[in-house]
Amino acid sequence: MLSREALKAEILRLLEEDKEFRYSVAGLLGMREVLERLDENTRAIRDLQREIKALQEQVADNTKAIKALQEQVAEHSKAIKALQEQVAEHSKAIKALQEQVSENTKAIKALQEQVAEHSKAIKALQEQVAEHSKVIAEHTVAMRELQRTISALGARWGLMSEEAFRRAMADILRSFGERVEKWVSYDEEGFVYGHPSPVEADVVVRDEEHILVEVKSSVSRGDVYELWRIARLYEKKTGVKPKLVIVTPFADPKAQQAAQKLGVRVISGTGGA
């Protein structure tokens, strides 16, 4: 037979390991129903614990997702702010460009008006050039006629005094429609003749052009330089730079060379310089 202690130990072992034995004992003691309910509650609690754990894991995942979304929203907010600043800058740039286009449009309109004015001025100048060309052609014909007249007078030179020749040439110039004036001035510094003296010259005034004309029976190099000095004095006294013309039946070669050098036109019976 088992001892009391051994029996007690065996009963405890069976209660822990043998469920049917445990319930039998509990039934004998009136606790079977309570134990069954406890087992059901234990299973329910375990199921709830698993669900809670699953919910906790889901909440943790949601928390991470929410944090990630918050970070994305913050980044989007920064990006939106940057875009708003860019839009503001672009609006300023567009406004500046619109103002510049407006200014350019005004400038283009002003230039177009200037071009129109220039076109009118060019047309007027072209008409003036055509008129001048006609006048030059007429003067060319007149000069040729003058040269023929000088040749004729040169042939008669032996029968005329120099003063008569000068008067004849003045009459001829007037016959071509030119206004011939006598200019007289006093050379205080002696620029023309080397000492203070009166100076006179024949002046043909045509429109705004002044021409000093020297009419001589024959022309030397000294005569050319004398007319050039008279022209410088004329310019100093009147403020007008004249053209220079010498009318003569005969000019020696040195006079022709000096005239070409000083810009003096020589009209002679044998041609012009």
NULUM-528288 format. One line per 3 residues: their letters; for each residue x, y, z of N, C-alpha, C. Coordinates in steps of 0.2 Angstrom, whole numbers, plus 5000, padded with zeros to 4 digits. Layout:
N
A) X,Y,Z,X,Y,Z,X,Y,Z | ...
This chain:
273
MLS) 5004,4994,5000,5000,5000,5000,5004,5006,5000 | 5001,5011,4996,5005,5018,4996,5004,5021,5003 | 5010,5025,5004,5010,5029,5010,5005,5035,5009
REA) 5003,5038,5014,4999,5044,5014,5003,5050,5010 | 5009,5051,5011,5013,5056,5007,5013,5054,5000 | 5014,5048,4998,5015,5045,4991,5008,5046,4988
LKA) 5002,5044,4991,4996,5045,4989,4994,5052,4987 | 4996,5057,4992,4995,5064,4991,4998,5066,4984 | 5004,5064,4984,5008,5066,4978,5005,5064,4971
EIL) 5003,5058,4972,5000,5055,4965,4994,5058,4964 | 4990,5060,4968,4983,5064,4967,4985,5070,4964 | 4990,5074,4967,4992,5080,4964,4994,5080,4957
RLL) 4998,5074,4956,5000,5074,4949,4995,5072,4944 | 4990,5068,4946,4984,5067,4942,4980,5073,4940 | 4979,5077,4946,4975,5083,4945,4979,5088,4940
EED) 4985,5088,4940,4989,5093,4935,4989,5090,4928 | 4990,5083,4927,4991,5080,4921,4985,5077,4918 | 4980,5075,4921,4974,5071,4919,4968,5076,4919
KEF) 4966,5078,4914,4961,5083,4914,4954,5079,4916 | 4953,5073,4913,4947,5070,4915,4947,5068,4922 | 4952,5067,4925,4953,5065,4932,4951,5072,4936
RYS) 4954,5077,4934,4953,5083,4937,4946,5085,4937 | 4943,5085,4931,4935,5086,4931,4931,5082,4936 | 4933,5075,4936,4930,5070,4940,4930,5073,4947
VAG) 4936,5074,4949,4937,5077,4956,4933,5083,4958 | 4933,5088,4952,4930,5094,4953,4922,5093,4953 | 4920,5088,4949,4913,5086,4950,4911,5084,4957
LLG) 4915,5080,4959,4914,5077,4966,4914,5083,4971 | 4918,5088,4970,4918,5094,4974,4913,5099,4972 | 4909,5098,4966,4904,5103,4964,4907,5109,4960
MRE) 4913,5108,4958,4917,5114,4954,4918,5112,4947 | 4915,5107,4944,4916,5105,4937,4914,5111,4932 | 4908,5113,4933,4905,5119,4929,4910,5125,4929
VLE) 4912,5126,4935,4916,5132,4936,4923,5132,4932 | 4926,5126,4933,4932,5125,4929,4931,5125,4922 | 4925,5122,4919,4924,5122,4912,4923,5130,4910
RLD) 4920,5134,4914,4919,5141,4912,4926,5144,4912 | 4930,5143,4917,4936,5146,4917,4940,5144,4911 | 4940,5138,4909,4944,5136,4903,4941,5140,4897
ENT) 4934,5141,4896,4932,5145,4891,4934,5152,4891 | 4934,5155,4897,4936,5162,4898,4943,5162,4896 | 4947,5157,4898,4954,5158,4897,4955,5158,4889
RAI) 4952,5153,4886,4952,5153,4878,4950,5160,4875 | 4945,5163,4878,4942,5169,4876,4947,5175,4877 | 4950,5175,4883,4955,5180,4884,4961,5179,4880
RDL) 4963,5173,4878,4969,5172,4874,4967,5174,4867 | 4961,5173,4865,4959,5175,4858,4959,5183,4858 | 4956,5186,4863,4956,5194,4864,4964,5196,4864
QRE) 4968,5193,4867,4975,5195,4868,4978,5195,4861 | 4976,5189,4857,4979,5189,4850,4976,5195,4846 | 4969,5196,4847,4966,5202,4843,4969,5208,4845
IKA) 4970,5209,4851,4973,5216,4854,4980,5217,4851 | 4984,5211,4851,4991,5211,4848,4991,5213,4841 | 4986,5210,4837,4985,5212,4830,4984,5219,4829
LQE) 4979,5221,4834,4977,5228,4833,4983,5233,4835 | 4987,5231,4840,4992,5235,4842,4997,5236,4836 | 4998,5230,4833,5003,5230,4827,5000,5234,4822
QVA) 4994,5234,4820,4991,5238,4815,4991,5245,4817 | 4990,5247,4824,4991,5254,4826,4998,5256,4825 | 5003,5252,4826,5010,5254,4825,5011,5255,4818
DNT) 5008,5251,4814,5009,5252,4806,5006,5258,4804 | 5000,5260,4807,4996,5266,4805,5000,5272,4807 | 5003,5271,4813,5007,5277,4816,5012,5279,4811
KAI) 5016,5273,4809,5022,5274,4805,5019,5277,4798 | 5013,5275,4796,5011,5277,4789,5009,5285,4790 | 5005,5286,4796,5003,5293,4797,5009,5298,4798
KAL) 5015,5295,4801,5021,5299,4801,5024,5301,4794 | 5024,5295,4790,5026,5296,4784,5022,5301,4780 | 5016,5300,4780,5011,5305,4777,5012,5312,4779
QEQ) 5013,5313,4786,5015,5320,4788,5021,5323,4785 | 5026,5318,4785,5032,5321,4782,5031,5323,4775 | 5027,5318,4771,5026,5320,4764,5022,5327,4763
VAE) 5017,5327,4768,5013,5334,4768,5018,5340,4769 | 5022,5339,4774,5027,5344,4775,5031,5346,4769 | 5034,5340,4766,5038,5341,4760,5033,5345,4754
HSK) 5027,5343,4754,5023,5346,4749,5021,5353,4750 | 5021,5354,4757,5020,5361,4759,5026,5366,4757 | 5032,5363,4758,5038,5367,4756,5038,5368,4748
AIK) 5036,5362,4744,5036,5363,4737,5031,5368,4735 | 5025,5368,4738,5020,5372,4736,5022,5379,4737 | 5025,5381,4743,5027,5387,4745,5033,5390,4740
ALQ) 5037,5385,4738,5042,5387,4733,5039,5388,4726 | 5034,5384,4724,5031,5385,4718,5027,5392,4718 | 5024,5394,4724,5021,5400,4724,5025,5406,4724
EQV) 5032,5405,4727,5037,5410,4726,5039,5411,4718 | 5040,5405,4715,5041,5405,4708,5036,5409,4704 | 5030,5407,4705,5024,5410,4702,5024,5418,4703
AEH) 5026,5420,4709,5026,5427,4710,5032,5430,4706 | 5038,5427,4706,5043,5430,4702,5041,5430,4695 | 5038,5424,4692,5036,5424,4685,5031,5430,4684
SKA) 5027,5431,4688,5022,5436,4687,5025,5443,4687 | 5030,5444,4691,5034,5451,4691,5038,5451,4684 | 5041,5445,4682,5045,5445,4676,5040,5446,4670
IKA) 5034,5443,4670,5029,5444,4665,5027,5452,4664 | 5026,5455,4670,5024,5462,4670,5029,5466,4667 | 5036,5465,4669,5041,5468,4667,5042,5468,4659
LQE) 5041,5462,4657,5041,5460,4649,5036,5464,4646 | 5030,5464,4649,5024,5467,4646,5026,5475,4645 | 5029,5478,4651,5030,5485,4651,5036,5486,4645
QVS) 5041,5481,4645,5046,5482,4640,5043,5482,4633 | 5038,5477,4632,5035,5477,4625,5031,5483,4623 | 5028,5486,4629,5025,5492,4627,5029,5498,4625
ENT) 5035,5498,4629,5040,5503,4627,5043,5502,4620 | 5044,5496,4619,5047,5494,4612,5042,5496,4607 | 5036,5495,4608,5030,5496,4603,5030,5504,4602
KAI) 5031,5508,4607,5031,5515,4607,5037,5517,4603 | 5043,5514,4604,5049,5516,4601,5049,5514,4594 | 5046,5508,4592,5045,5506,4585,5041,5511,4581
KAL) 5035,5513,4585,5031,5518,4581,5034,5524,4580 | 5038,5526,4585,5042,5533,4584,5047,5532,4578 | 5051,5526,4578,5055,5525,4573,5052,5525,4566
QEQ) 5046,5522,4566,5042,5521,4559,5040,5529,4557 | 5038,5533,4562,5037,5540,4560,5043,5543,4558 | 5049,5542,4561,5055,5545,4559,5057,5542,4552
VAE) 5056,5536,4551,5057,5533,4544,5053,5537,4539 | 5047,5538,4541,5042,5541,4536,5044,5548,4535 | 5047,5552,4540,5049,5558,4539,5056,5558,4535
HSK) 5060,5553,4536,5066,5553,4532,5065,5551,4525 | 5060,5547,4524,5058,5546,4517,5055,5552,4513 | 5052,5556,4517,5049,5563,4514,5055,5567,4513
AIK) 5060,5567,4518,5066,5571,4517,5070,5569,4511 | 5071,5562,4510,5075,5559,4505,5072,5561,4498 | 5065,5561,4498,5062,5562,4492,5063,5569,4490
ALQ) 5063,5574,4495,5064,5581,4494,5071,5582,4491 | 5076,5579,4495,5083,5579,4493,5084,5577,4485 | 5080,5571,4484,5081,5568,4477,5078,5574,4472
EQV) 5073,5577,4474,5070,5582,4469,5075,5588,4469 | 5078,5590,4475,5083,5595,4474,5089,5593,4470 | 5092,5587,4471,5097,5584,4467,5096,5584,4460
AEH) 5089,5582,4458,5087,5583,4451,5087,5590,4448 | 5085,5594,4453,5085,5601,4451,5092,5604,4450 | 5096,5602,4455,5103,5604,4454,5107,5601,4448
SKV) 5105,5595,4447,5108,5592,4441,5106,5596,4434 | 5100,5598,4434,5098,5602,4429,5101,5609,4428 | 5102,5612,4434,5106,5618,4434,5113,5617,4432
IAE) 5116,5612,4435,5123,5611,4433,5124,5610,4425 | 5119,5606,4423,5119,5605,4415,5119,5611,4412 | 5114,5616,4414,5113,5622,4411,5120,5626,4412
HTV) 5123,5626,4418,5129,5630,4419,5135,5627,4415 | 5135,5621,4414,5140,5618,4409,5139,5620,4402 | 5133,5621,4400,5132,5623,4393,5134,5631,4393
AMR) 5132,5634,4398,5134,5642,4399,5141,5642,4399 | 5145,5638,4403,5152,5639,4403,5155,5637,4396 | 5153,5633,4392,5155,5631,4386,5154,5637,4381
ELQ) 5148,5640,4382,5147,5646,4378,5152,5652,4380 | 5153,5652,4387,5158,5657,4389,5165,5656,4387 | 5167,5650,4386,5173,5649,4384,5174,5651,4376
RTI) 5168,5649,4372,5168,5651,4365,5169,5659,4365 | 5165,5662,4369,5165,5670,4369,5172,5672,4371 | 5175,5669,4376,5182,5671,4378,5187,5670,4372
SAL) 5186,5665,4369,5190,5663,4363,5190,5669,4358 | 5183,5671,4357,5182,5676,4352,5185,5683,4354 | 5184,5684,4361,5187,5690,4363,5195,5690,4363
GAR) 5197,5684,4365,5205,5683,4364,5207,5685,4358 | 5204,5683,4352,5206,5684,4346,5206,5692,4344 | 5201,5695,4348,5201,5703,4347,5205,5706,4352
WGL) 5209,5703,4356,5212,5706,4362,5217,5712,4360 | 5220,5711,4354,5224,5716,4352,5221,5723,4351 | 5214,5723,4350,5210,5729,4349,5207,5732,4355
MSE) 5208,5728,4361,5204,5730,4367,5209,5731,4373 | 5207,5736,4377,5211,5737,4383,5209,5732,4388 | 5213,5731,4394,5211,5726,4399,5204,5728,4402
EAF) 5203,5734,4404,5197,5737,4407,5191,5735,4403 | 5192,5736,4396,5187,5735,4391,5185,5728,4391 | 5190,5723,4392,5189,5716,4392,5185,5714,4399
RRA) 5187,5717,4404,5184,5716,4411,5176,5718,4410 | 5175,5724,4407,5168,5726,4407,5164,5721,4402 | 5167,5719,4397,5164,5714,4392,5162,5708,4396
MAD) 5167,5705,4400,5166,5699,4403,5160,5700,4408 | 5160,5705,4412,5155,5707,4417,5148,5707,4413 | 5148,5710,4408,5141,5710,4404,5139,5703,4402
ILR) 5145,5699,4400,5143,5692,4398,5140,5688,4403 | 5143,5689,4409,5141,5685,4415,5134,5687,4417 | 5132,5693,4416,5126,5696,4418,5121,5693,4413
SFG) 5123,5692,4407,5119,5689,4401,5117,5682,4403 | 5121,5679,4407,5119,5672,4409,5115,5671,4415 | 5113,5677,4417,5108,5678,4423,5112,5678,4430
ERV) 5118,5679,4430,5122,5680,4436,5122,5687,4438 | 5122,5688,4445,5123,5694,4448,5130,5696,4450 | 5133,5701,4447,5140,5703,4448,5140,5709,4452
EKW) 5144,5708,4458,5145,5714,4462,5152,5715,4463 | 5154,5722,4465,5160,5724,4466,5161,5724,4474 | 5166,5720,4476,5167,5720,4483,5174,5723,4485
VSY) 5173,5728,4489,5179,5733,4491,5180,5732,4499 | 5186,5731,4501,5187,5731,4508,5195,5733,4509 | 5196,5735,4515,5203,5737,4517,5207,5732,4521
DEE) 5213,5730,4518,5217,5725,4521,5222,5728,4526 | 5220,5729,4533,5224,5732,4538,5230,5728,4539 | 5230,5722,4539,5236,5718,4540,5241,5717,4535
GFV) 5239,5719,4529,5243,5718,4523,5244,5711,4521 | 5239,5707,4522,5239,5700,4520,5240,5699,4512 | 5236,5703,4508,5236,5702,4501,5242,5704,4498
YGH) 5244,5711,4499,5249,5714,4495,5255,5715,4499 | 5255,5713,4506,5261,5714,4510,5261,5720,4513 | 5256,5724,4512,5256,5731,4516,5249,5733,4516
PSP) 5246,5736,4521,5239,5739,4522,5237,5742,4515 | 5232,5740,4512,5229,5743,4506,5222,5741,4505 | 5219,5745,4501,5212,5743,4499,5212,5737,4494
VEA) 5207,5733,4495,5207,5727,4491,5200,5726,4487 | 5200,5725,4481,5193,5724,4478,5193,5718,4474 | 5187,5715,4472,5186,5709,4468,5179,5709,4466
DVV) 5178,5706,4460,5171,5705,4457,5169,5698,4460 | 5162,5699,4463,5159,5693,4466,5153,5691,4462 | 5152,5685,4460,5146,5683,4458,5142,5679,4463
VRD) 5136,5681,4465,5132,5678,4470,5126,5674,4467 | 5126,5668,4468,5121,5663,4465,5118,5659,4470 | 5112,5661,4472,5109,5657,4478,5113,5659,4484
EEH) 5115,5654,4488,5119,5656,4493,5127,5655,4492 | 5128,5654,4486,5135,5653,4484,5139,5659,4481 | 5145,5660,4484,5149,5666,4482,5155,5664,4478
ILV) 5156,5667,4472,5161,5666,4468,5165,5672,4467 | 5172,5672,4468,5176,5678,4467,5179,5676,4460 | 5177,5681,4455,5179,5681,4448,5185,5686,4447
EVK) 5190,5683,4444,5196,5688,4442,5196,5687,4434 | 5195,5693,4431,5195,5693,4423,5201,5697,4421 | 5205,5693,4417,5212,5696,4415,5213,5694,4408
SSV) 5217,5698,4405,5219,5696,4398,5224,5690,4398 | 5228,5690,4403,5232,5684,4403,5234,5683,4411 | 5235,5677,4413,5236,5675,4420,5242,5672,4421
SRG) 5246,5674,4426,5252,5671,4428,5251,5668,4435 | 5256,5664,4437,5256,5661,4444,5255,5666,4449 | 5258,5672,4449,5257,5677,4454,5250,5679,4455
DVY) 5246,5679,4449,5239,5681,4449,5235,5676,4452 | 5236,5670,4452,5233,5665,4455,5233,5665,4462 | 5239,5666,4465,5241,5667,4472,5237,5673,4475
ELW) 5237,5678,4471,5234,5685,4473,5227,5684,4474 | 5223,5680,4470,5216,5679,4470,5215,5675,4476 | 5219,5670,4477,5219,5665,4483,5219,5669,4490
RIA) 5224,5674,4490,5224,5678,4496,5218,5683,4497 | 5216,5685,4492,5210,5689,4492,5204,5685,4495 | 5203,5679,4492,5198,5675,4495,5198,5673,4502
RLY) 5205,5672,4505,5205,5672,4512,5203,5678,4516 | 5205,5684,4513,5203,5690,4516,5195,5691,4516 | 5192,5689,4510,5185,5689,4510,5181,5685,4515
EKK) 5184,5679,4516,5181,5674,4521,5182,5677,4528 | 5187,5680,4529,5188,5683,4536,5184,5689,4537 | 5182,5693,4532,5178,5699,4533,5171,5697,4533
TGV) 5169,5692,4528,5162,5691,4527,5159,5685,4531 | 5164,5680,4533,5162,5674,4536,5159,5669,4530 | 5160,5670,4524,5158,5666,4519,5164,5663,4515
KPK) 5165,5657,4514,5171,5654,4510,5169,5654,4503 | 5172,5658,4498,5170,5659,4491,5174,5653,4487 | 5171,5652,4481,5174,5648,4476,5178,5653,4472
LVI) 5183,5651,4468,5187,5655,4465,5187,5653,4457 | 5186,5658,4453,5186,5657,4446,5191,5663,4442 | 5195,5661,4438,5199,5666,4434,5196,5665,4427
VTP) 5194,5671,4423,5192,5670,4416,5198,5674,4412 | 5200,5671,4408,5206,5674,4404,5207,5670,4397 | 5209,5674,4392,5210,5671,4385,5216,5666,4386
FAD) 5221,5668,4390,5227,5664,4391,5230,5663,4398 | 5232,5657,4400,5235,5656,4406,5241,5651,4405 | 5247,5654,4408,5253,5650,4407,5252,5643,4411
PKA) 5257,5638,4409,5256,5632,4412,5257,5632,4420 | 5262,5637,4422,5263,5637,4429,5257,5640,4433 | 5254,5645,4430,5247,5647,4433,5242,5642,4433
QQA) 5242,5637,4428,5237,5632,4428,5239,5627,4434 | 5245,5625,4435,5247,5621,4440,5246,5624,4447 | 5247,5631,4448,5245,5634,4454,5238,5634,4455
AQK) 5234,5635,4450,5227,5635,4451,5224,5628,4453 | 5227,5623,4450,5225,5616,4452,5226,5615,4459 | 5232,5617,4462,5234,5616,4468,5230,5620,4473
LGV) 5228,5626,4472,5224,5630,4476,5217,5630,4476 | 5214,5625,4471,5207,5625,4470,5204,5630,4466 | 5208,5634,4462,5205,5639,4458,5203,5636,4451
RVI) 5197,5638,4449,5195,5636,4442,5197,5641,4437 | 5201,5639,4432,5203,5644,4426,5198,5642,4420 | 5195,5647,4418,5191,5647,4412,5195,5651,4406
SGT) 5197,5647,4401,5201,5651,4396,5198,5649,4389 | 5201,5652,4384,5199,5651,4377,5201,5644,4375 | 5206,5641,4378,5209,5635,4376,5206,5629,4381
GGA) 5202,5630,4385,5199,5625,4390,5199,5628,4397 | 5197,5624,4401,5197,5626,4408,5200,5621,4413 | 5202,5624,4419,5206,5619,4424,5201,5617,4429
